Amino acid sequence: MRPIPAPALIHALILAPALILAPILVPILAGSPARADVSGPACVTDGNTISVNGKRKSRRCVGGSKVRLDGIDAPELKQTCRHTNGRDFLCGRFAAAFLLDHVKK
């Protein structure tokens, strides 16, 4: 049996644990979005974002704490979509109105 050259052995000893631990450590070190408890009146920004303790001025939410709803992917406020009947509609506003209905309850 031939001895392993020192540089190859060093690389193997460093690389092997790194390759094993990378799938575990990367998600932990990358972090996740901040999560916190917030309360107060909500101002709907779009279909998946609200502003807690924000004020509505000129059809926009101003101030407050911006909260993006985790796991929700909605169209942007000005986005249009094509209905099954072939007509375009403001699906972003539709999504925001839907969220607003649920925030009011």
Buried (B, 14 or more C-beta within 10 A) or exposed (E): EEEEEEEEEEEEEEEEEEEEEEEEEEEEEEEEEEEEEEEEEBBBBBBBBBBBEBEEEEEEBEEBEBBEEEEEEBBBBEBEEEEEEEEEEBBBBBBBEEBBEEEEE
